[in-house]
Amino acid sequence: KLKLKFIAEGVETFEQADYLKDVGIHYLQGYVFGRPVSINEFIENF
């Protein structure tokens, strides 16, 4: 086993997220989890 981790970007629906988790994707990123924010909004919230 290579012990690789996989990232899926551009996930826009919970159905996509469920499918990707089912097929072994380890990390998900996309609009379904959070909308894009400006740098100022990012700094204010994090």
PDB file of N, CA, C and O in Angstrom, chain B, residues numbered from 101:
ATOM      1  N   LYS B 101       0.838  -1.183   0.000  1.00  0.00           N
ATOM      2  CA  LYS B 101       0.000   0.000   0.000  1.00  0.00           C
ATOM      3  C   LYS B 101       0.882   1.245   0.000  1.00  0.00           C
ATOM      4  O   LYS B 101       1.891   1.300   0.703  1.00  0.00           O
ATOM      5  N   LEU B 102       0.498   2.230  -0.784  1.00  0.00           N
ATOM      6  CA  LEU B 102       1.263   3.471  -0.881  1.00  0.00           C
ATOM      7  C   LEU B 102       0.895   4.487   0.184  1.00  0.00           C
ATOM      8  O   LEU B 102       1.612   5.470   0.370  1.00  0.00           O
ATOM      9  N   LYS B 103      -0.201   4.271   0.881  1.00  0.00           N
ATOM     10  CA  LYS B 103      -0.658   5.178   1.937  1.00  0.00           C
ATOM     11  C   LYS B 103      -0.845   6.610   1.426  1.00  0.00           C
ATOM     12  O   LYS B 103      -0.482   7.571   2.105  1.00  0.00           O
ATOM     13  N   LEU B 104      -1.410   6.742   0.234  1.00  0.00           N
ATOM     14  CA  LEU B 104      -1.670   8.053  -0.345  1.00  0.00           C
ATOM     15  C   LEU B 104      -2.966   8.626   0.208  1.00  0.00           C
ATOM     16  O   LEU B 104      -3.892   7.885   0.538  1.00  0.00           O
ATOM     17  N   LYS B 105      -3.026   9.937   0.306  1.00  0.00           N
ATOM     18  CA  LYS B 105      -4.239  10.652   0.692  1.00  0.00           C
ATOM     19  C   LYS B 105      -4.698  11.450  -0.523  1.00  0.00           C
ATOM     20  O   LYS B 105      -3.874  11.985  -1.265  1.00  0.00           O
ATOM     21  N   PHE B 106      -6.009  11.531  -0.726  1.00  0.00           N
ATOM     22  CA  PHE B 106      -6.552  12.206  -1.893  1.00  0.00           C
ATOM     23  C   PHE B 106      -7.439  13.370  -1.494  1.00  0.00           C
ATOM     24  O   PHE B 106      -8.145  13.318  -0.486  1.00  0.00           O
ATOM     25  N   ILE B 107      -7.390  14.437  -2.314  1.00  0.00           N
ATOM     26  CA  ILE B 107      -8.183  15.646  -2.099  1.00  0.00           C
ATOM     27  C   ILE B 107      -9.078  15.857  -3.316  1.00  0.00           C
ATOM     28  O   ILE B 107      -8.620  15.777  -4.456  1.00  0.00           O
ATOM     29  N   ALA B 108     -10.357  16.128  -3.064  1.00  0.00           N
ATOM     30  CA  ALA B 108     -11.284  16.492  -4.141  1.00  0.00           C
ATOM     31  C   ALA B 108     -11.650  17.958  -3.961  1.00  0.00           C
ATOM     32  O   ALA B 108     -12.096  18.370  -2.890  1.00  0.00           O
ATOM     33  N   GLU B 109     -11.461  18.736  -5.009  1.00  0.00           N
ATOM     34  CA  GLU B 109     -11.804  20.158  -4.980  1.00  0.00           C
ATOM     35  C   GLU B 109     -13.029  20.404  -5.852  1.00  0.00           C
ATOM     36  O   GLU B 109     -13.302  19.647  -6.784  1.00  0.00           O
ATOM     37  N   GLY B 110     -13.759  21.461  -5.543  1.00  0.00           N
ATOM     38  CA  GLY B 110     -14.919  21.827  -6.347  1.00  0.00           C
ATOM     39  C   GLY B 110     -16.176  21.061  -5.995  1.00  0.00           C
ATOM     40  O   GLY B 110     -17.077  20.939  -6.825  1.00  0.00           O
ATOM     41  N   VAL B 111     -16.255  20.539  -4.774  1.00  0.00           N
ATOM     42  CA  VAL B 111     -17.439  19.797  -4.346  1.00  0.00           C
ATOM     43  C   VAL B 111     -18.572  20.797  -4.108  1.00  0.00           C
ATOM     44  O   VAL B 111     -18.439  21.714  -3.297  1.00  0.00           O
ATOM     45  N   GLU B 112     -19.681  20.614  -4.818  1.00  0.00           N
ATOM     46  CA  GLU B 112     -20.770  21.592  -4.757  1.00  0.00           C
ATOM     47  C   GLU B 112     -22.063  21.055  -4.162  1.00  0.00           C
ATOM     48  O   GLU B 112     -22.973  21.836  -3.883  1.00  0.00           O
ATOM     49  N   THR B 113     -22.172  19.740  -3.959  1.00  0.00           N
ATOM     50  CA  THR B 113     -23.394  19.181  -3.372  1.00  0.00           C
ATOM     51  C   THR B 113     -23.027  18.136  -2.324  1.00  0.00           C
ATOM     52  O   THR B 113     -21.939  17.561  -2.350  1.00  0.00           O
ATOM     53  N   PHE B 114     -23.965  17.903  -1.399  1.00  0.00           N
ATOM     54  CA  PHE B 114     -23.738  16.863  -0.398  1.00  0.00           C
ATOM     55  C   PHE B 114     -23.740  15.480  -1.043  1.00  0.00           C
ATOM     56  O   PHE B 114     -23.078  14.567  -0.548  1.00  0.00           O
ATOM     57  N   GLU B 115     -24.467  15.318  -2.129  1.00  0.00           N
ATOM     58  CA  GLU B 115     -24.459  14.046  -2.847  1.00  0.00           C
ATOM     59  C   GLU B 115     -23.066  13.754  -3.396  1.00  0.00           C
ATOM     60  O   GLU B 115     -22.584  12.624  -3.312  1.00  0.00           O
ATOM     61  N   GLN B 116     -22.421  14.776  -3.959  1.00  0.00           N
ATOM     62  CA  GLN B 116     -21.048  14.606  -4.439  1.00  0.00           C
ATOM     63  C   GLN B 116     -20.126  14.247  -3.280  1.00  0.00           C
ATOM     64  O   GLN B 116     -19.290  13.351  -3.402  1.00  0.00           O
ATOM     65  N   ALA B 117     -20.277  14.941  -2.163  1.00  0.00           N
ATOM     66  CA  ALA B 117     -19.429  14.685  -0.995  1.00  0.00           C
ATOM     67  C   ALA B 117     -19.600  13.249  -0.513  1.00  0.00           C
ATOM     68  O   ALA B 117     -18.613  12.570  -0.233  1.00  0.00           O
ATOM     69  N   ASP B 118     -20.831  12.784  -0.415  1.00  0.00           N
ATOM     70  CA  ASP B 118     -21.083  11.409   0.023  1.00  0.00           C
ATOM     71  C   ASP B 118     -20.443  10.405  -0.919  1.00  0.00           C
ATOM     72  O   ASP B 118     -19.811   9.447  -0.474  1.00  0.00           O
ATOM     73  N   TYR B 119     -20.604  10.621  -2.228  1.00  0.00           N
ATOM     74  CA  TYR B 119     -20.013   9.706  -3.207  1.00  0.00           C
ATOM     75  C   TYR B 119     -18.492   9.687  -3.085  1.00  0.00           C
ATOM     76  O   TYR B 119     -17.879   8.619  -3.065  1.00  0.00           O
ATOM     77  N   LEU B 120     -17.892  10.859  -3.005  1.00  0.00           N
ATOM     78  CA  LEU B 120     -16.434  10.932  -2.939  1.00  0.00           C
ATOM     79  C   LEU B 120     -15.894  10.258  -1.681  1.00  0.00           C
ATOM     80  O   LEU B 120     -14.861   9.590  -1.735  1.00  0.00           O
ATOM     81  N   LYS B 121     -16.574  10.423  -0.559  1.00  0.00           N
ATOM     82  CA  LYS B 121     -16.162   9.725   0.666  1.00  0.00           C
ATOM     83  C   LYS B 121     -16.296   8.215   0.491  1.00  0.00           C
ATOM     84  O   LYS B 121     -15.442   7.455   0.947  1.00  0.00           O
ATOM     85  N   ASP B 122     -17.369   7.784  -0.169  1.00  0.00           N
ATOM     86  CA  ASP B 122     -17.594   6.354  -0.384  1.00  0.00           C
ATOM     87  C   ASP B 122     -16.514   5.711  -1.245  1.00  0.00           C
ATOM     88  O   ASP B 122     -16.198   4.535  -1.063  1.00  0.00           O
ATOM     89  N   VAL B 123     -15.943   6.473  -2.185  1.00  0.00           N
ATOM     90  CA  VAL B 123     -14.916   5.908  -3.063  1.00  0.00           C
ATOM     91  C   VAL B 123     -13.502   6.139  -2.542  1.00  0.00           C
ATOM     92  O   VAL B 123     -12.526   5.858  -3.237  1.00  0.00           O
ATOM     93  N   GLY B 124     -13.392   6.655  -1.309  1.00  0.00           N
ATOM     94  CA  GLY B 124     -12.087   6.715  -0.672  1.00  0.00           C
ATOM     95  C   GLY B 124     -11.355   8.038  -0.715  1.00  0.00           C
ATOM     96  O   GLY B 124     -10.161   8.086  -0.419  1.00  0.00           O
ATOM     97  N   ILE B 125     -12.032   9.109  -1.073  1.00  0.00           N
ATOM     98  CA  ILE B 125     -11.385  10.417  -1.045  1.00  0.00           C
ATOM     99  C   ILE B 125     -11.297  10.870   0.411  1.00  0.00           C
ATOM    100  O   ILE B 125     -12.283  10.806   1.145  1.00  0.00           O
ATOM    101  N   HIS B 126     -10.130  11.320   0.823  1.00  0.00           N
ATOM    102  CA  HIS B 126      -9.887  11.645   2.231  1.00  0.00           C
ATOM    103  C   HIS B 126     -10.264  13.071   2.617  1.00  0.00           C
ATOM    104  O   HIS B 126     -10.741  13.310   3.727  1.00  0.00           O
ATOM    105  N   TYR B 127     -10.054  14.008   1.716  1.00  0.00           N
ATOM    106  CA  TYR B 127     -10.304  15.418   2.020  1.00  0.00           C
ATOM    107  C   TYR B 127     -11.159  16.026   0.919  1.00  0.00           C
ATOM    108  O   TYR B 127     -10.956  15.754  -0.265  1.00  0.00           O
ATOM    109  N   LEU B 128     -12.117  16.852   1.321  1.00  0.00           N
ATOM    110  CA  LEU B 128     -13.019  17.487   0.366  1.00  0.00           C
ATOM    111  C   LEU B 128     -12.980  18.994   0.562  1.00  0.00           C
ATOM    112  O   LEU B 128     -12.867  19.494   1.681  1.00  0.00           O
ATOM    113  N   GLN B 129     -13.078  19.701  -0.555  1.00  0.00           N
ATOM    114  CA  GLN B 129     -13.084  21.157  -0.514  1.00  0.00           C
ATOM    115  C   GLN B 129     -14.075  21.647  -1.553  1.00  0.00           C
ATOM    116  O   GLN B 129     -14.166  21.084  -2.644  1.00  0.00           O
ATOM    117  N   GLY B 130     -14.812  22.685  -1.221  1.00  0.00           N
ATOM    118  CA  GLY B 130     -15.720  23.232  -2.208  1.00  0.00           C
ATOM    119  C   GLY B 130     -16.796  24.104  -1.605  1.00  0.00           C
ATOM    120  O   GLY B 130     -16.871  24.293  -0.390  1.00  0.00           O
ATOM    121  N   TYR B 131     -17.623  24.629  -2.483  1.00  0.00           N
ATOM    122  CA  TYR B 131     -18.657  25.590  -2.109  1.00  0.00           C
ATOM    123  C   TYR B 131     -19.644  25.009  -1.105  1.00  0.00           C
ATOM    124  O   TYR B 131     -20.197  25.749  -0.291  1.00  0.00           O
ATOM    125  N   VAL B 132     -19.875  23.705  -1.147  1.00  0.00           N
ATOM    126  CA  VAL B 132     -20.821  23.086  -0.214  1.00  0.00           C
ATOM    127  C   VAL B 132     -20.368  23.254   1.237  1.00  0.00           C
ATOM    128  O   VAL B 132     -21.199  23.226   2.145  1.00  0.00           O
ATOM    129  N   PHE B 133     -19.086  23.424   1.465  1.00  0.00           N
ATOM    130  CA  PHE B 133     -18.554  23.571   2.819  1.00  0.00           C
ATOM    131  C   PHE B 133     -18.348  25.026   3.215  1.00  0.00           C
ATOM    132  O   PHE B 133     -18.321  25.345   4.404  1.00  0.00           O
ATOM    133  N   GLY B 134     -18.205  25.895   2.251  1.00  0.00           N
ATOM    134  CA  GLY B 134     -18.013  27.311   2.540  1.00  0.00           C
ATOM    135  C   GLY B 134     -17.804  28.090   1.260  1.00  0.00           C
ATOM    136  O   GLY B 134     -17.120  27.644   0.338  1.00  0.00           O
ATOM    137  N   ARG B 135     -18.407  29.260   1.226  1.00  0.00           N
ATOM    138  CA  ARG B 135     -18.279  30.093   0.034  1.00  0.00           C
ATOM    139  C   ARG B 135     -16.920  30.806   0.047  1.00  0.00           C
ATOM    140  O   ARG B 135     -16.312  30.948   1.108  1.00  0.00           O
ATOM    141  N   PRO B 136     -16.447  31.247  -1.102  1.00  0.00           N
ATOM    142  CA  PRO B 136     -15.210  32.019  -1.141  1.00  0.00           C
ATOM    143  C   PRO B 136     -15.374  33.328  -0.364  1.00  0.00           C
ATOM    144  O   PRO B 136     -16.449  33.927  -0.370  1.00  0.00           O
ATOM    145  N   VAL B 137     -14.316  33.760   0.297  1.00  0.00           N
ATOM    146  CA  VAL B 137     -14.357  35.010   1.059  1.00  0.00           C
ATOM    147  C   VAL B 137     -13.153  35.872   0.689  1.00  0.00           C
ATOM    148  O   VAL B 137     -12.129  35.372   0.223  1.00  0.00           O
ATOM    149  N   SER B 138     -13.297  37.164   0.906  1.00  0.00           N
ATOM    150  CA  SER B 138     -12.179  38.083   0.664  1.00  0.00           C
ATOM    151  C   SER B 138     -11.135  37.887   1.759  1.00  0.00           C
ATOM    152  O   SER B 138     -11.421  37.293   2.798  1.00  0.00           O
ATOM    153  N   ILE B 139      -9.938  38.381   1.524  1.00  0.00           N
ATOM    154  CA  ILE B 139      -8.873  38.264   2.518  1.00  0.00           C
ATOM    155  C   ILE B 139      -9.259  38.979   3.807  1.00  0.00           C
ATOM    156  O   ILE B 139      -8.950  38.497   4.897  1.00  0.00           O
ATOM    157  N   ASN B 140      -9.930  40.122   3.695  1.00  0.00           N
ATOM    158  CA  ASN B 140     -10.346  40.854   4.892  1.00  0.00           C
ATOM    159  C   ASN B 140     -11.358  40.056   5.709  1.00  0.00           C
ATOM    160  O   ASN B 140     -11.263  40.005   6.935  1.00  0.00           O
ATOM    161  N   GLU B 141     -12.320  39.435   5.040  1.00  0.00           N
ATOM    162  CA  GLU B 141     -13.307  38.618   5.748  1.00  0.00           C
ATOM    163  C   GLU B 141     -12.640  37.403   6.394  1.00  0.00           C
ATOM    164  O   GLU B 141     -13.005  37.002   7.499  1.00  0.00           O
ATOM    165  N   PHE B 142     -11.680  36.832   5.713  1.00  0.00           N
ATOM    166  CA  PHE B 142     -10.942  35.697   6.272  1.00  0.00           C
ATOM    167  C   PHE B 142     -10.219  36.107   7.550  1.00  0.00           C
ATOM    168  O   PHE B 142     -10.292  35.409   8.562  1.00  0.00           O
ATOM    169  N   ILE B 143      -9.527  37.229   7.502  1.00  0.00           N
ATOM    170  CA  ILE B 143      -8.783  37.710   8.669  1.00  0.00           C
ATOM    171  C   ILE B 143      -9.728  37.996   9.833  1.00  0.00           C
ATOM    172  O   ILE B 143      -9.409  37.684  10.980  1.00  0.00           O
ATOM    173  N   GLU B 144     -10.882  38.583   9.546  1.00  0.00           N
ATOM    174  CA  GLU B 144     -11.855  38.891  10.601  1.00  0.00           C
ATOM    175  C   GLU B 144     -12.393  37.638  11.284  1.00  0.00           C
ATOM    176  O   GLU B 144     -12.646  37.645  12.488  1.00  0.00           O
ATOM    177  N   ASN B 145     -12.567  36.574  10.523  1.00  0.00           N
ATOM    178  CA  ASN B 145     -13.202  35.367  11.057  1.00  0.00           C
ATOM    179  C   ASN B 145     -12.233  34.310  11.566  1.00  0.00           C
ATOM    180  O   ASN B 145     -12.626  33.427  12.328  1.00  0.00           O
ATOM    181  N   PHE B 146     -10.980  34.389  11.158  1.00  0.00           N
ATOM    182  CA  PHE B 146     -10.030  33.366  11.572  1.00  0.00           C
ATOM    183  C   PHE B 146      -8.846  34.035  12.197  1.00  0.00           C
ATOM    184  O   PHE B 146      -7.909  33.360  12.624  1.00  0.00           O
TER     185      PHE B 146
END
